[in-house]
Amino acid sequence: MIKKENTRINVTISKKIHEMLVKEAEYEDRSVSNLVLQIIKKHYNIKNDD
């Protein structure tokens, strides 16, 4: 279940980008969605879930 302070989004990406994300996620032993969240947090310099 999603917490009230969170939201879910859908995006359409190319298969090539998806393949790249899958490979990196597998290497890091995490899900693709978690990897994308970490990429976004790094881009916006977010240290925690606030």
Backbone hydrogen bonds, N-H to C=O, Kabsch-Sander energy under -0.5 kcal/mol:
donor,donor_aa,acceptor,acceptor_aa,energy
6,N,3,K,-1.7
13,I,11,V,-0.5
18,H,14,S,-2.3
19,E,15,K,-2.6
20,M,16,K,-1.9
21,L,17,I,-2.5
22,V,18,H,-2.8
23,K,19,E,-2.3
24,E,20,M,-2.2
25,A,21,L,-2.8
26,E,22,V,-2.6
27,Y,23,K,-2.2
28,E,24,E,-2.2
29,D,26,E,-1.0
30,R,25,A,-2.4
35,L,31,S,-2.2
36,V,32,V,-2.7
37,L,33,S,-2.2
38,Q,34,N,-2.3
39,I,35,L,-2.3
40,I,36,V,-2.5
41,K,37,L,-2.7
42,K,38,Q,-2.4
43,H,39,I,-2.3
44,Y,40,I,-2.2
45,N,42,K,-1.0
46,I,41,K,-3.0
47,K,45,N,-0.6
